[in-house]
Amino acid sequence: MAPSMTRLRSRPRLRSGPRLRSGPRPHRSPRGVTMTLALGGAVAIGLASTLAATNHAAPAATLGPSGWLVPALFACLGIAGLATGLALANPGPVGPAVASLGVGFLVGLPGGDPWRWLAPFAGGWLLAVAELAYWSVDLSVEGVEAVDIHARRARATAAVVFGGAIVSVVPEIGWNPAGVGGVELTLAGLVGGAVLIGLAAAMAWRSG
Amino acid sequence: MTLSASPKVGAYAALGSVAVLAAIAFGYPEAAAVGMPFLIAVLIGLAFARPPRVVANVAVDRDRLLEGETVRATVTVETDASVPWLRLAWPLPVSLDVEGRSDVRGVTLAAGAVTTVESVMTATRWGVVRLPELLLRGYDELGFFRFESAVEPDVLLRVYPRAETLRRAVTAAETQAFGGNELSRGSGDGTEFADIRPYLAGDRLRRINWRLSTRTGSLHINEMHPDRNTDVVIFLDLFTDVRDGREGTLDYAVRAAASLAEYYLGRRDRVGVIGFGGVLRWLLPAMGSRQIYRIVDSLIDSEVVVTHAWRGVEFIPARILPPKSLIVALTPLIDGRAVDSLVDLRARGFDLVVVEVMAEPFAVPADHEAARLAHRLWELDRRATRFRYRSLGIPIVQWQPGESLARPMEEAREIGRQSRWLRA
């Protein structure tokens, strides 16, 4: 018998066609999720600020036809700073990046009519971006893999963002139950600031 | 635990304050709308911050190990309040490698529960390693405040050098009085045939060579070479250690010393150690299995102590160097004091073998002309030292770090045999 007859025929290989995926789906890390959400939020608010600045009523429009470049520049700086902080797992650049995004919003968004409705939520939005960014930096530490810790922090972050957003709506809707304004509101703000400083001093004293 | 604000609090407070001030200054309510959530977040964080009481302990599964072996450290953490985010940072010394991505780990602590974190560390260098303090940094629910603490683990790891098993090494020219594995040049009781001589009163009858006695008509006896031990002193040059970050000549010299001590003690020789450097350290020659433990315990404490004082062999107590002992010197041939002391020992009649732990692999010149020229001069100086040794009849062999010690030992045996033949 010829040797070739004894060989088993190999199964012909499929050269084309869809391949079935085998095994579990790739694990999406919590850090990747928070990082993506933070950057997505930053890009969204940057885009919104830039688009709103093209409206003639926007504060940036007073600088001329190219005024929309100002919020765009601030947004780009903010996104770049945020990306740097997230990539290096360093919380340092996050604060300035959020500040840059906020400045971009203030010079672009409030005046633009089609985007005016976003203004009361911008503070909460920025806070959410900052919280997600800091959370992502915290997740760069090895070992924190528990699901419940992520869920707890997500709930706490959502509560803080929601609470902050509600408060930030107040100046926008012009709600003034005490019927005061002008100097009284300024005084109220100063008293609030003094209370904040007092609380911070108390915490510093407690921490030794 | 001490409580302190995280950088996030400062950033949020600054953002919120500036925005609110801008709103007041410019009459721009949108700025307040942006800043208020940050201030609210800081207020919420301030309201709920409370430092927990955290108790941590560190334990290891063993405190004596060889180079390359692993030790498992278990950190047990207990707290009276829930800590959602606790970082354990362990700035380990370079002689310990921790498995995993980094030496910072994170855990979640439940109130009243005991949490354990395990770290597997690999000892990369011999020595006595005290585990550094473990830094604990906990965060509150939102990461606004951190609670810091440190735990001082009372753990001392003794990492012994990994000795190489040698089949043969250089032997002493003269033997001592005790029984051992070295064939003495003298005659006496032994198993190796040496000579035949006429019978003398008192000779043992079992030594009589009957064939020769029958032929000559007078009694003759066989003489044997007795098996004796030798005295070996390992001379460790502790004046200089040429390093390139993780490794250095002293690392290899200590490993070689441990290998030699193990080899000679296995032959029932008496072995002693001299650490010759800024601080003179020694161990008197002795034999037996306990001596190897004494030697490696003394070796792992070896370190270079910088001194500019002149030190010669006159500082070495006489009883450390027994007469007719073999001295095996492990030196990088850098410091003139060690180089001259070895010449002095040779001049005093000691059987000396110099194993040069080559420093060249650790001394790479910088990439500029002056450095290359300095390196060439340095190499010429080292060649001159080697030539000086050879011209004085001191056997010197070079040992490239990383290669087996068997090759230089074999070379030293050959050189020693030739020099003895020349002397005879």
Interface residues (C-beta under 8 A of the other chain):
Chain A: P91 G92 V94 G95 V98 A99 G102 F105 L106 L109 P110 A119 P120 A122 G123 G124 L126 L127 A130 E131 Y134 W135 D138 V141 E142 G143 V144 A146 D148 I149 R152 R153 A156 T157 V160 V161 G163 G164 A165 V167 S168 V169 V170 P171 E172 T186 G189 G192 G193 L196 L199 A200 M203 A204 R206 S207 G208
Chain B: T2 L3 S4 A5 S6 P7 K8 G10 A11 Y12 A13 A14 L15 S17 V18 A19 V20 A22 A23 I24 Y28 P29 E30 A31 A32 A33 V34 G35 M36 P37 F38 L39 I40 A41 V42 L43 I44 L46 A49 P51 P84 W85 R87 G100 R101 S102 V104 R105 G106 V107 T108 V117 Y139 E141 L142 G143 F145
